[in-house]
Structures are given as C-alpha cells and as structure tokens.
Amino acid sequence: MRPILLLLASLPLAACMNTRTTTPEPASADAFTSPRVSTHREGDDLLTGGLGRDALLNPVAPAVADADHPTAAELRRRALYANWRGIADLYGSVKDIPSVPGREYHAYARLPGANQPHRVLAQIPDAFDAKQRCLIVTASSGSRGVYGAIGSVSLYGLPHGCAVAHTDKGTGTGFFDIASGEGAQADGTRAARGADLEFDPGTQAATDETRIAIKHAHSGDNPEADWGRHVLQAARFGLQSLNEAFPQQAPFTAANTRIIAFGLSNGGGAVLRAGELDDEGLLDGVVAAAPNITAPDARALFDYTTEAALLQPCALAALPDAPVFLPDAVHQAVIAARCASLRDAGLIEGDTAAEQSASALAQLRASGWRDETLHLSGLQTGFDLWRAVAALYAQAYARATPDAPVCGYSYAQRDAIAPPRLATVAERALWWSDGSGIAPTAGVGLVDGLATAVPDASFAGLRCLRDLLASDDAVAQRVRASIAATRASAQTRVPTVIVHGDHDSIIPLEFSSRPYLAAARANGARIALWEVANAQHFDAFVALPKLAGMTPLLPQAYAAMDALIAHVDGGAMPEDRGISE
C-alpha cells in the first residue's frame, strides 16, 4: 500500500476569534508529568520536521545515523513521516505543505484511576495570534501515537495561526518488549524498565520470550471508554501550554480562546464523546470525520467487525464488481476456504460455492450492511484488517495481559508470516516512530495462537472472537461490559458537524454516523451530517490503483470546519448534506 498526504483549506485568521461571553466552570486538576519543550525552526518545523512534501512522497523513510540508537529528533522526523503517509492523500488533494515554525509542549497525562499514562502534545506556531486566540484539540486516528493527527488536523490549524493540542487517547506506539524489559521514553527513545516509560505492562519474561505488549491492547484501562475525557484533558493542556508560551498574554482560558474539537476515525469518535462530556464549557464546537462512534441503540465496532471478518471473505464471490486486492489465485482460495469453513460450522447455507457466497452476502445485508459499504470488502480482506482490529480490541476490552491472550492472539517480531522471533536492538528502536499502534506494523506481527493448518488458518480465532458477544464465561462478560462502557450518550452539548464517506467500509456510516445523528437529534442537539459521495475511510487509500477516482474525505471535513466556525461567529448552523437512503 502506498501511503500519502492532504489538501490545505483556507481559513481566515479572524475566524479564530472567540466570541464566548459566558464564564466556564474552573478546569479540574490534571496530572501532567515529564514535561518538555522543543523548538522547531530553521530546517525543522511543526508539520513535517523539515522534510517537506517531496520527502514525504519518497517511499524510503528518513535515515538515522546510528541504527541502534536513533536520536529523539530523528525519531520525531520518522514519526511525522509515517503518520503523514498513513493518513493523508499525498498523491492527490494535498498540493502543498507549508513550513510552520514553532514550539511543541509534551507531557504524560493520566486520568484518575488509570493504570497507564497517555501522551499529550501542544503545537504552538510562531504565527499564533494571541489577540485572535484559537485552539484546536484533537485525538489520534486509529490506534496511532500522539502525532496521529498531524496530516489531518494540524494541517488545517497550524498554517492559520491556531495552536493544536493532541492526545494519543491511551493508544500509541510505545510498545514494550517483554524479553529485554524495555519500552519507550517520553522522547521516543528506548530504555529499560524503571525509566520514565510511556507504557509498562508489568509482565515478566520467560525463557526466549518473544511477546510484545501494545498499549492499546494491554494497558488494562479500556481506553476507548475514556476517549472523550482524554480530549478534554488535552484541551486543558493546550491552554496551559499557551500560558507558558505567552506569559505576558496569559491567562488563556475557554472564555477568551476559541476551542474547536476536530478528529478523524477513532479521533472523530473521541471528539464526539468530548462534546457530550463538556460540562466545563471548554468547547465551542465539534467536527468529526468518519467517526468510530456507537450510538445508544446502534451496533458496536466489535460486533460488526467480527461479523465482517467471518462473512465478507466468502461474500466477495457474490460481489463481482468489488475491487480485489489479492492475486486472483489467492483471492479464489480465500473465498473457497472461508465459505467451506462457514458451511461446515452451520453459519451459512448452500451446497455450491455460489449458493454459499450468496448466503453470506444475504446475512450481511440483513444485518444492515449497504451495498456501497460492501463494495470495498476486498480491501479489508486483502489486508487482513478485520482480524487485526478485532484481535486488538478484544485484548483491550478484556483488559488482557500479554501473557493471558484472548482467543490466543499475541504480538511478536515477525518476518512476514515467519515464526515469531526476538527483535533486534535496531528494530525495537524504530517501533515508536514507525508504528501505527496496531499490528502488523513496524515489523511487529499478530500471532494467532488458534491458527490451524491451511486452507482457512484464521477461522478458529475469528470464531472465538465472535463468540465473545454471546458466551457466558468471565472473559466474554468482561468484554461486553467494556463495550457497553464505550457507548455514546448522543447528548452533545455543542454545535457539531459529522462528515462521513458513503463508501466507508471500515466504519460504515450505517452503524455510526447515521444512528448517532438520529439519537442526537432526538435529544435536541445542534448537529449536521455531511455524507460525501464516493468517499471511503482514509484518504491515504485513494492512491491505491484499485481505488482510483474515489473522493478524498478531508477536504470536506475542512469545509465543515469553516462552516462550523462561521456558525460560532454568528452565522447559520450548517445543514445536512448529501444524505440518501
């Protein structure tokens, strides 16, 4: 998959002015630790670390001088590179990326009762206008680290003089290596247990141990349930950082600084949750792009992900126009093997391959999947995305430890599908910068402990994951309780605009944005939904040859930001766009 980059929408600096007249409640006390400040000017900058668009287009990541001991600056540059290429439409809608000098304020933050800290980051451009105060608060997409919104939200806010406050929302790439007993420090470099690490699962190594702990999977905190609180905490960190950056203009408060929450994917779900929880009056509005959000009566991510993981590989044969992302022989083998497994388990009907595929497709349609969403089923099947997502979320929901994997799923360094092995020093050194937070990534692979001999090696593990939604054992009950804790209230307190592609096959709008809109409207919310025709989930995928001609989503999200800010300035509330059944 070729990763990519993003369009710069115009936003007048004057639009950053805050017009709120009410005084919010005082911010609650936050525990920000390990603070550090870095300056990024003269060959370095906030958006690309000095790389610029041409270097981001290069498929080779920026080199490090010492492979075993990259510097913090080298790791930051690679992290920016990886996150740009993983999210944004670099080959299409992003035509220019300006160099934005400024400062970064970093810290760990911890919610009351949490086992692990998470990262917060405030990016403050030198061009920040303290008289027209604007703070955009965001959360990383997917399971990415604290730079996970650099190619989406920072590109919108920083060039226009807004500060941008980020949270990794309890996910991220601070992987812990069980064998060496080391993790990631605050600056991304590696250190042994006992140092000031981003994440330490507390698990001890056995002989020749290859297991790797991933923060989203193994923190023990079910971070998704607190994503809204993470966003609000990041907003307070952003205000604190502005006070430190400009002491003569302090205090920066929600009463004199415009604060808009803007996020993509999991980050979109996080900002929606923040809008529901904002009893301090921090936020002026919310824009959520392709949000992973579960409305009160809607299907949860784990439900439709495990269903898709089982049924879509078989249903593909009944979708002749769907793009295929595997070699034809492999594609046909995957379909045949999955259909046979499903038929043997009594999960579909039919004696012929065609009847079995039709049965799987009929089940998906009956449970709410639209044909526009199913059209891209081959994308998730080709990249084994459903299994990666479901396996990680199962560990998080079960609050699993690395040595007690749910449904046999664990993580280790792997060469493609080769057996797990110990990671080298040089490999571990780049986990923080190069990883996406969800395996397979940066050489860290998913290990399926229930895998059987071919032809359908992954079926047993996927069936185990699906059964967690109905089983009565303690792990399944814990998983379902955690899922329930992630469910939104749809009682947002601020004006909100949701932007979602009608071909989004990863977070289908029929299970997320549409039911959320209906529930929020029933609760009297000021909310609009913009459905973008022919757009899918991540703009980076638009560069794939099989997706040529699809519409990037983020330019529409930027237009939604403009429209929401105009409303906060006294204009009309944005209306729904493009909604069709």
Helices and strands as residue ranges (DSSP letters): G 13-16, E 31-40, H 52-57, H 72-87, E 102-110, E 118-125, E 134-139, I 150-154, H 155-157, G 158-160, E 163-167, E 176-177, E 182-184, E 190-192, E 212-213, H 215-218, G 223-226, H 227-245, G 247-249, E 258-264, H 266-277, E 285-289, H 301-315, G 316-318, H 328-344, H 353-366, H 371-374, H 377-382, H 385-398, G 406-408, E 409-413, H 425-429, H 431-434, E 444-448, H 459-467, H 474-485, E 496-501, H 513-522, E 527-532, G 539-543, G 545-547, H 554-568
